[in-house]
């Protein structure tokens, strides 16, 4: 009996200690309450779940190390920006005045040059259109190729890129290759080995060890970045996989969107890449002119772009905050495409407020998700949006994987972040915000073309779903802070 009593006392003290850790370490109230309920009412398993997925690794030593590397890198990078800053000060930026708060906000959180001019920003739909341009850019590389992907597969396009990288290294071009050890686990024993054997440096962003499998899977590098010679870059939602190429005999049609950028925004994507590289390779790549080329004349004066990144090493949810800030800046129209919609309170309320204020808000999501649990959680947010006047469209042609939004046909975003807690708080992500009416109009046209393959979800129809389905949605929604 004494041992049993001692065990009970120790168990209660342990639960209290874990609960105090949750309260101290979890910034989100809803997430903290969810973890507390899980730990209290699901003994042992709840604690295991929290320590596997819930600990705030922003203060973990490995991310502290990355923060130190990043800060040092940014300080050294500052010397290349004065000419660009002087140029920006000389421009008439009246066209971005409505978004001044967003510009100032991102300048503060990113600690780098905010809005940057580019020679070209091109919207590219789907892998069948992106991959040929990407291969051409890689073949044209003269000094360096930097590649970073969440999913990179051992298939036709994966091997085509691998062969070019090997050829370029043999020709004296510098190549650096980062892959996510979870998303690209299929290439560890083939493509990665072949790259290394042929002199191409390749590193996992955060190597998965069996003992730490759970928590390291929870903080993945979801970025898709390619930088060629410091002036041409690619960023967006398309991974390196044949399934994104709809010219291939795929079972499912994949709709996705990417950007090709030529200009100074490649410098910022370069900085994001090199910070990740210095972290995962434990090297210290010098900030040399070939990585950040300055073209003094003529200065490009169009395609103004901001690059915003976030991850477990960010103090704030940068991409979430930037998205919400631009939603509040909208006056006429908000067009959002996302494969996963599990918004936090701030994003959900921003969309509702916009719709109730007379702004047209349209949301495009897949009709069928690739995860029943996540898809059900997403649907649990629909009713209150529909009641506020948000138009929800469900894509039926295949799976829509694009992560884009367009505000008033003037500013647009293309990136890697989904509208869910995992992208905003856990994964390493990067988005490009483009302040250009031509690019915004192009994305707006693509959005409305996608609506031709989507069905409008009507409130009266949605309210008729069974009570059992509504109950399941509400239960699954309780787990939304973890998704």
Backbone torsions as a table, in degrees:
resi	resn	phi	psi	omega
1	UNK	NA	-40.5	-179.7
2	UNK	-62.6	-41.5	179.1
3	UNK	-65.6	-37.9	178.5
4	UNK	-64.3	-43.7	178.6
5	UNK	-63.5	-41.7	178.6
6	UNK	-63.1	-41.5	178.2
7	UNK	-61.3	-44.4	-178.9
8	UNK	-63.6	-40.3	179.7
9	UNK	-64.8	-45.1	179.7
10	UNK	-63.0	-39.2	179.7
11	UNK	-64.4	-44.8	179.0
12	UNK	-62.2	-42.5	178.9
13	UNK	-63.5	-39.1	178.0
14	UNK	-63.9	-44.5	179.5
15	UNK	-63.0	-42.0	178.2
16	UNK	-61.6	-42.8	179.7
17	UNK	-62.7	-42.9	179.4
18	UNK	-65.1	-41.4	179.7
19	UNK	-63.3	-41.4	177.2
20	UNK	-63.2	-38.0	177.5
21	UNK	-63.2	-41.3	179.4
22	UNK	-62.9	-48.0	-179.1
23	UNK	-61.2	-40.9	-176.9
24	UNK	-71.4	-37.0	-166.4
25	UNK	-102.0	-14.4	-173.8
26	UNK	-104.3	115.5	-175.3
27	UNK	-72.5	-39.5	-177.2
28	UNK	-76.4	126.9	-179.7
29	UNK	-64.4	-45.6	-178.4
30	UNK	-63.1	-39.8	179.2
31	UNK	-69.1	-39.2	178.6
32	UNK	-62.4	-44.6	178.9
33	UNK	-63.0	-39.9	179.2
34	UNK	-62.5	-45.3	178.7
35	UNK	-65.0	-40.2	179.6
36	UNK	-61.2	-46.7	179.7
37	UNK	-63.4	-39.5	-179.4
38	UNK	-64.7	-45.9	-178.5
39	UNK	-66.7	-38.4	-176.3
40	UNK	-75.6	-42.3	-171.9
41	UNK	-99.1	-10.0	175.2
42	UNK	-123.8	79.2	-174.6
43	UNK	-54.7	147.2	178.1
44	UNK	66.4	-61.9	-177.7
45	UNK	-62.2	-38.5	178.3
46	UNK	-62.6	-42.5	178.9
47	UNK	-65.7	-41.9	178.7
48	UNK	-61.9	-42.8	179.9
49	UNK	-61.9	-43.9	-178.4
50	UNK	-63.7	-46.1	-177.9
51	UNK	-70.5	-22.1	177.8
52	UNK	-82.3	-39.4	-171.1
53	UNK	-123.2	-13.4	-168.9
54	UNK	-104.0	-15.6	-176.3
55	UNK	-66.9	137.6	179.4
56	UNK	-77.9	102.7	-176.7
57	UNK	-85.6	5.6	175.8
58	UNK	-59.9	-28.3	-178.6
59	UNK	-104.4	5.3	179.0
60	UNK	-67.0	150.0	-172.3
61	UNK	-60.2	-33.2	-176.7
62	UNK	-69.7	-34.1	178.0
63	UNK	-80.4	-27.9	172.4
64	UNK	-61.4	-39.9	177.1
65	UNK	-62.1	-42.8	179.5
66	UNK	-66.0	-39.6	177.7
67	UNK	-60.1	-40.4	178.9
68	UNK	-63.7	-44.0	178.0
69	UNK	-62.0	-46.0	-177.3
70	UNK	-63.0	-43.5	-177.8
71	UNK	-63.2	-44.1	178.3
72	UNK	-62.1	-40.9	-179.3
73	UNK	-63.0	-45.0	-178.5
74	UNK	-63.1	-39.1	179.5
75	UNK	-63.7	-40.2	179.4
76	UNK	-71.8	-27.3	-177.2
77	UNK	-75.0	-24.2	-173.6
78	UNK	-57.7	-26.6	-174.6
79	UNK	-70.8	-14.4	-178.0
80	UNK	-89.0	-10.5	-171.3
81	UNK	-90.2	-17.5	-173.3
82	UNK	-52.5	-42.0	-178.8
83	UNK	-63.3	-39.8	179.8
84	UNK	-68.7	-40.8	178.5
85	UNK	-60.3	-43.9	-179.9
86	UNK	-62.1	-39.5	178.7
87	UNK	-64.3	-45.0	-178.9
88	UNK	-62.3	-37.7	179.7
89	UNK	-65.6	-22.2	-177.8
90	UNK	-88.8	-6.9	-174.7
91	UNK	-90.2	155.7	171.6
92	UNK	-86.4	106.0	-176.3
93	UNK	-103.9	30.3	-178.9
94	UNK	-60.4	-29.8	-176.7
95	UNK	-67.2	-18.3	179.5
96	UNK	-106.3	8.1	-179.4
97	UNK	-55.7	-41.3	179.6
98	UNK	-60.2	-18.9	-176.6
99	UNK	-111.8	23.6	-177.5
100	UNK	-59.5	-38.8	-179.8
101	UNK	-63.7	-40.5	179.2
102	UNK	-64.8	-41.4	179.4
103	UNK	-62.9	-45.1	-178.7
104	UNK	-66.6	-40.0	179.4
105	UNK	-60.4	-49.3	-178.1
106	UNK	-68.2	-33.0	176.4
107	UNK	-61.2	-37.4	-178.7
108	UNK	-72.6	-45.5	-173.4
109	UNK	-79.1	-28.8	-176.5
110	UNK	-87.9	-16.8	179.4
111	UNK	53.8	35.6	176.8
112	UNK	-148.0	171.9	179.6
113	UNK	-51.7	129.6	-170.2
114	UNK	-77.0	-74.7	-174.8
115	UNK	-104.8	134.1	-169.5
116	UNK	-130.2	137.2	178.4
117	UNK	-80.9	151.4	179.0
118	UNK	-137.0	156.6	177.0
119	UNK	-75.0	-35.1	-177.4
120	UNK	-155.7	138.9	167.2
121	UNK	-131.3	116.5	-173.5
122	UNK	-117.6	129.5	176.4
123	UNK	-84.2	131.1	179.8
124	UNK	-126.2	125.2	179.7
125	UNK	-97.2	127.3	168.9
126	UNK	70.4	157.0	-176.4
127	UNK	-64.4	-33.4	-177.9
128	UNK	-64.7	-22.9	176.5
129	UNK	-95.6	-32.6	-179.7
130	UNK	-73.3	-47.8	-169.7
131	UNK	-58.7	-42.1	177.0
132	UNK	-61.1	-40.8	178.9
133	UNK	-67.7	-38.3	178.9
134	UNK	-64.6	-45.1	179.4
135	UNK	-62.5	-40.8	178.2
136	UNK	-62.7	-42.1	-179.7
137	UNK	-64.9	-39.6	179.2
138	UNK	-66.4	-41.4	179.6
139	UNK	-65.1	-28.0	-177.2
140	UNK	-86.0	-3.0	-176.3
141	UNK	-60.0	136.2	179.3
142	UNK	-109.8	-35.2	-174.4
143	UNK	-116.7	-48.0	-177.9
144	UNK	-155.2	156.6	172.9
145	UNK	-131.4	125.4	177.0
146	UNK	-120.3	125.1	-175.1
147	UNK	-128.9	135.0	178.8
148	UNK	-143.9	120.4	-176.5
149	UNK	-139.3	146.8	173.1
150	UNK	-76.3	-53.8	177.8
151	UNK	-112.9	122.5	174.9
152	UNK	-135.9	120.0	-171.9
153	UNK	-111.0	155.8	178.8
154	UNK	-85.9	72.9	-178.3
155	UNK	-137.3	-161.4	-173.9
156	UNK	-60.5	-54.0	-177.1
157	UNK	-69.2	-36.1	178.0
158	UNK	-61.5	-41.7	179.7
159	UNK	-76.1	-30.3	176.9
160	UNK	-63.6	-43.4	178.1
161	UNK	-67.7	-42.1	178.5
162	UNK	-56.2	-44.3	-179.0
163	UNK	-64.0	-39.3	178.2
164	UNK	-65.3	-42.1	179.9
165	UNK	-60.5	-42.2	179.0
166	UNK	-65.4	-43.1	178.3
167	UNK	-61.5	-40.0	-177.4
168	UNK	-69.1	-39.3	177.1
169	UNK	-61.8	-41.3	178.1
170	UNK	-64.8	-26.2	179.4
171	UNK	-88.3	2.4	176.3
172	UNK	95.2	6.5	177.8
173	UNK	-83.2	137.3	176.2
174	UNK	-75.4	132.7	178.0
175	UNK	-129.6	134.4	174.7
176	UNK	-131.4	134.7	-171.0
177	UNK	-131.3	118.5	175.8
178	UNK	-114.8	133.1	176.1
179	UNK	-132.2	150.9	176.4
180	UNK	-81.0	130.8	-171.8
181	UNK	-71.8	-16.3	175.4
182	UNK	-95.6	-53.7	-178.0
183	UNK	-64.2	-30.0	-178.1
184	UNK	-113.1	31.5	-175.7
185	UNK	-62.3	-22.5	-178.3
186	UNK	-72.6	-10.1	-177.9
187	UNK	-106.2	-0.1	-175.0
188	UNK	-62.6	-36.6	-174.4
189	UNK	-97.3	1.6	-179.9
190	UNK	-131.1	-77.1	-174.6
191	UNK	-62.1	-44.1	-179.4
192	UNK	-62.3	-44.7	179.0
193	UNK	-61.8	-39.7	-179.7
194	UNK	-68.7	-39.8	177.1
195	UNK	-60.8	-48.7	-179.3
196	UNK	-61.7	-40.6	-179.0
197	UNK	-65.4	-22.3	-178.5
198	UNK	-107.0	18.7	173.0
199	UNK	84.5	13.8	177.6
200	UNK	-95.9	113.0	178.1
201	UNK	-63.9	127.1	-178.6
202	UNK	-138.9	128.5	-177.8
203	UNK	-134.8	141.3	168.7
204	UNK	-73.9	142.2	-179.5
205	UNK	-62.4	-41.5	-178.9
206	UNK	-150.2	97.1	-172.5
207	UNK	-62.1	136.2	179.0
208	UNK	-88.5	121.6	170.2
209	UNK	-105.3	146.9	-173.5
210	UNK	-57.3	-40.3	-176.3
211	UNK	-65.0	-35.6	-176.7
212	UNK	-107.6	27.5	-174.5
213	UNK	-55.0	-48.1	-171.6
214	UNK	-64.6	-55.3	-173.8
215	UNK	-70.1	-28.0	179.5
216	UNK	-77.6	-25.5	173.9
217	UNK	-71.1	-20.6	-175.5
218	UNK	-81.0	-13.9	-178.1
219	UNK	-128.2	81.8	-173.4
220	UNK	-101.7	157.5	175.5
221	UNK	-90.8	102.3	-175.1
222	UNK	-94.0	7.5	-176.8
223	UNK	-73.7	149.3	172.6
224	UNK	-129.0	100.4	-174.7
225	UNK	-130.7	133.5	169.0
226	UNK	-130.9	129.2	176.1
227	UNK	-126.9	126.2	-179.5
228	UNK	-118.6	119.1	176.2
229	UNK	56.1	24.6	173.3
230	UNK	70.8	5.6	-177.3
231	UNK	-133.2	-20.0	176.4
232	UNK	-114.8	128.7	-177.2
233	UNK	-140.9	156.5	176.5
234	UNK	-129.1	138.5	177.6
235	UNK	-153.3	146.1	179.5
236	UNK	157.5	-153.1	-172.1
237	UNK	-97.6	-7.7	-171.6
238	UNK	-87.5	120.6	175.0
239	UNK	-85.5	174.6	177.5
240	UNK	-90.2	95.5	-178.1
241	UNK	-162.1	141.0	179.8
242	UNK	-62.5	-22.1	-177.6
243	UNK	-66.9	-19.7	177.4
244	UNK	-81.3	-10.5	-179.7
245	UNK	-97.7	104.8	-175.0
246	UNK	-78.4	-2.1	171.0
247	UNK	-79.4	-17.2	175.9
248	UNK	-79.6	158.2	-179.9
249	UNK	-75.9	68.6	-179.4
250	UNK	-85.7	149.9	178.1
251	UNK	-74.4	-25.7	-174.2
252	UNK	-129.8	135.2	177.0
253	UNK	-77.8	128.1	-179.7
254	UNK	-109.3	119.8	175.9
255	UNK	-103.1	117.7	-178.4
256	UNK	-145.0	166.3	-175.4
257	UNK	-136.4	139.8	-178.7
258	UNK	-137.1	164.7	174.7
259	UNK	-122.3	141.3	166.5
260	UNK	-108.5	125.4	-176.3
261	UNK	-120.4	129.4	173.0
262	UNK	-121.8	110.4	-178.9
263	UNK	149.0	-157.1	-170.1
264	UNK	-74.7	-17.5	175.3
265	UNK	-66.6	-22.0	173.6
266	UNK	-62.0	-28.5	176.7
267	UNK	-62.2	-42.4	-177.6
268	UNK	-70.5	-42.7	175.3
269	UNK	-63.2	-35.4	174.5
270	UNK	-61.2	-43.6	179.8
271	UNK	-63.1	-43.0	177.9
272	UNK	-60.4	-46.2	-179.7
273	UNK	-61.5	-50.1	-175.1
274	UNK	-66.2	-32.7	174.1
275	UNK	-63.7	-42.6	176.8
276	UNK	-65.2	-39.7	-178.9
277	UNK	-65.1	-47.3	-179.8
278	UNK	-61.7	-29.2	178.2
279	UNK	-74.3	-51.4	-172.0
280	UNK	-82.3	-24.7	-179.3
281	UNK	-95.2	-13.1	-175.7
282	UNK	59.4	27.4	171.9
283	UNK	-96.8	179.4	177.0
284	UNK	-138.7	78.9	-176.1
285	UNK	-65.4	127.8	-179.2
286	UNK	-70.9	149.6	178.6
287	UNK	-87.7	86.9	-177.5
288	UNK	-100.0	157.8	-177.8
289	UNK	-54.6	-39.7	-179.2
290	UNK	-61.3	-25.3	177.8
291	UNK	-79.6	-24.4	-177.7
292	UNK	-134.1	67.4	-175.5
293	UNK	-67.8	136.9	177.2
294	UNK	-105.5	122.6	175.7
295	UNK	-102.6	107.1	-172.4
296	UNK	-75.4	-37.1	-179.2
297	UNK	-142.8	139.1	-11.8
298	UNK	-80.5	148.9	174.4
299	UNK	-74.2	132.9	172.8
300	UNK	-70.4	140.3	-176.6
301	UNK	-121.4	15.2	-177.3
302	UNK	-132.2	-179.5	178.5
303	UNK	55.3	51.8	178.3
304	UNK	-69.7	133.1	-172.2
305	UNK	-140.0	144.0	170.9
306	UNK	-116.5	135.8	173.5
307	UNK	-103.8	124.3	178.8
308	UNK	-122.2	128.4	-179.1
309	UNK	-121.7	156.6	176.1
310	UNK	-155.1	163.9	-179.1
311	UNK	177.3	-169.5	-179.5
312	UNK	-67.7	-9.6	177.6
313	UNK	-98.8	6.2	179.8
314	UNK	-95.0	139.0	176.3
315	UNK	-71.9	-29.4	-177.8
316	UNK	-124.1	162.2	174.4
317	UNK	-82.1	77.3	-169.7
318	UNK	-55.6	-47.8	-175.7
319	UNK	-68.9	-40.9	176.1
320	UNK	-59.1	-49.0	-177.4
321	UNK	-63.5	-40.1	178.9
322	UNK	-64.4	-40.3	179.1
323	UNK	-63.5	-48.1	-179.2
324	UNK	-63.6	-40.5	-180.0
325	UNK	-60.0	-43.5	-179.2
326	UNK	-72.3	-32.2	175.3
327	UNK	-61.5	-43.0	179.0
328	UNK	-69.1	-22.0	178.6
329	UNK	-80.4	-14.3	-176.1
330	UNK	-65.7	141.5	178.6
331	UNK	-115.3	-27.8	-173.9
332	UNK	-125.5	-44.7	-166.9
333	UNK	-152.6	138.3	175.0
334	UNK	-129.4	121.6	179.4
335	UNK	-119.0	118.5	-175.4
336	UNK	-124.1	132.3	172.2
337	UNK	-121.9	129.4	178.5
338	UNK	-154.9	141.2	177.3
339	UNK	-79.5	-23.6	-177.9
340	UNK	-132.5	118.6	-176.9
341	UNK	-121.3	94.8	175.0
342	UNK	-132.7	77.6	-171.4
343	UNK	-74.2	152.2	169.1
344	UNK	-81.8	177.2	-174.2
345	UNK	-59.9	-41.1	-175.9
346	UNK	-63.8	-41.0	-179.5
347	UNK	-71.5	-44.6	179.1
348	UNK	-60.1	-44.5	-178.9
349	UNK	-69.9	-34.6	178.1
350	UNK	-62.2	-42.5	178.7
351	UNK	-66.6	-40.5	179.1
352	UNK	-65.2	-45.4	178.9
353	UNK	-61.7	-42.2	178.9
354	UNK	-60.9	-46.4	-179.0
355	UNK	-64.2	-43.2	179.6
356	UNK	-69.6	-17.9	178.6
357	UNK	-89.8	4.3	176.6
358	UNK	96.3	3.5	176.4
359	UNK	-81.2	134.2	175.2
360	UNK	-73.1	118.6	179.9
361	UNK	-117.3	120.6	179.4
362	UNK	-123.4	131.6	-178.1
363	UNK	-121.4	125.0	178.3
364	UNK	-111.5	122.2	-179.0
365	UNK	-134.1	164.0	177.1
366	UNK	-67.3	145.3	174.5
367	UNK	-71.8	-37.2	176.1
368	UNK	-121.8	126.9	179.3
369	UNK	-88.8	170.6	177.5
370	UNK	-91.7	2.3	174.1
371	UNK	-141.3	118.8	-178.6
372	UNK	-60.6	-41.4	-177.6
373	UNK	-64.2	-48.9	-179.2
374	UNK	-66.6	-40.0	-179.8
375	UNK	-63.3	-40.4	178.1
376	UNK	-65.9	-41.1	177.1
377	UNK	-61.1	-41.6	178.9
378	UNK	-61.0	-44.9	-178.4
379	UNK	-64.9	-22.6	-179.7
380	UNK	-66.5	-16.3	-179.8
381	UNK	-94.8	-5.8	-170.7
382	UNK	-70.0	-43.0	-169.6
383	UNK	-59.9	-46.4	-178.5
384	UNK	-68.0	-29.9	174.9
385	UNK	-67.7	-44.9	179.9
386	UNK	-62.1	-40.6	179.4
387	UNK	-64.4	-27.9	179.2
388	UNK	-83.3	-10.2	179.0
389	UNK	104.7	5.9	175.5
390	UNK	-70.8	132.8	177.0
391	UNK	-91.0	122.4	-179.2
392	UNK	-110.9	124.3	179.1
393	UNK	-114.3	140.5	179.7
394	UNK	-114.1	119.9	-175.2
395	UNK	-72.7	130.4	-172.6
396	UNK	-115.0	-14.5	-175.1
397	UNK	-69.5	-30.2	-179.1
398	UNK	-175.2	-137.0	178.9
399	UNK	-111.0	119.7	178.0
400	UNK	-89.3	118.6	-174.6
401	UNK	-113.2	0.8	-177.4
402	UNK	-69.0	146.5	177.2
403	UNK	-123.3	88.4	-173.8
404	UNK	-137.0	156.4	164.0
405	UNK	-148.5	154.3	179.6
406	UNK	-130.4	130.4	179.8
407	UNK	-112.6	116.1	174.4
408	UNK	55.1	22.4	-179.4
409	UNK	64.3	20.9	-176.1
410	UNK	-123.7	-35.4	-179.9
411	UNK	-131.1	143.0	-175.1
412	UNK	-141.5	160.3	178.5
413	UNK	-131.6	135.8	171.4
414	UNK	-134.3	132.1	-178.6
415	UNK	-168.3	-158.2	-175.4
416	UNK	-106.0	-11.1	-171.8
417	UNK	-86.2	127.3	170.4
418	UNK	-80.5	167.6	178.3
419	UNK	-92.2	69.0	178.6
420	UNK	-149.6	168.8	-175.6
421	UNK	-62.4	-35.3	-178.5
422	UNK	-62.1	-44.0	179.7
423	UNK	-70.9	-37.9	-175.2
424	UNK	-76.9	-31.1	-171.0
425	UNK	-120.0	-23.5	-169.7
426	UNK	-113.2	-52.1	-174.6
427	UNK	-78.5	158.1	172.0
428	UNK	-86.7	118.1	-173.3
429	UNK	-128.6	166.3	174.7
430	UNK	-152.2	132.5	177.7
431	UNK	-124.4	152.5	174.0
432	UNK	-113.2	121.8	174.6
433	UNK	-99.5	122.9	-174.4
434	UNK	-113.4	121.3	177.7
435	UNK	-99.6	80.6	-175.8
436	UNK	-157.1	123.0	-174.9
437	UNK	-67.0	-31.0	179.5
438	UNK	-66.2	-47.3	178.6
439	UNK	-65.9	-44.5	179.6
440	UNK	-61.5	-40.8	179.0
441	UNK	-65.8	-37.2	178.0
442	UNK	-63.1	-46.2	179.3
443	UNK	-68.2	-33.6	177.0
444	UNK	-64.7	-43.6	178.0
445	UNK	-61.7	-42.7	178.9
446	UNK	-63.4	-40.5	179.1
447	UNK	-58.9	-48.6	-178.0
448	UNK	-69.8	-28.4	174.0
449	UNK	-67.6	-38.9	176.8
450	UNK	-63.3	-31.4	179.5
451	UNK	-64.0	-22.7	177.0
452	UNK	-65.1	-22.3	178.5
453	UNK	-107.5	24.1	-178.5
454	UNK	-131.9	157.9	177.2
455	UNK	-111.5	140.4	179.0
456	UNK	-79.3	128.2	177.5
457	UNK	-87.2	118.5	-177.1
458	UNK	-98.1	142.0	-176.3
459	UNK	-58.6	-44.3	-177.2
460	UNK	-63.3	-32.6	176.8
461	UNK	-74.0	-43.2	-177.1
462	UNK	-64.7	-34.6	-178.9
463	UNK	-70.2	-16.1	-179.3
464	UNK	-87.0	-3.1	177.8
465	UNK	-61.3	155.6	-171.8
466	UNK	-63.6	153.1	177.1
467	UNK	-62.5	-32.5	179.2
468	UNK	-64.5	-43.8	178.1
469	UNK	-63.1	-41.1	178.7
470	UNK	-62.5	-38.5	178.6
471	UNK	-65.1	-44.8	178.6
472	UNK	-60.5	-42.2	178.5
473	UNK	-58.9	-43.5	-177.9
474	UNK	-68.0	-35.5	178.2
475	UNK	-68.4	-47.0	-179.2
476	UNK	-64.5	-34.0	-179.2
477	UNK	-62.0	-27.3	177.3
478	UNK	-60.0	-25.1	-178.6
479	UNK	-95.0	3.0	-175.9
480	UNK	-59.2	-32.1	177.6
481	UNK	-62.9	-17.6	-178.2
482	UNK	-95.0	-9.1	-171.0
483	UNK	-92.6	NA	NA
